[in-house]
Amino acid sequence: MEHADLDASIDRLAETAPADELLLRRLKKRRLALRDEIARLELLADPQEPA
């Protein structure tokens, strides 16, 4: 949910003129960190089966 909220915030901020570039970069960095965390947790929850 937080990732989706960040997506919406980034979209709204990007549409405003002029955009706050520093805030935009921070939000994008946080969104990327959350995406990496989600991927890591999904991998832990569903480990690869041995071949």
Summary of the structure (lengths in Angstrom):
residues: 51
radius of gyration: 15.1
end to end distance: 34.0
largest distance: 53.3
contacts: 99
relative contact order: 0.14
helix: 76%
strand: 0%
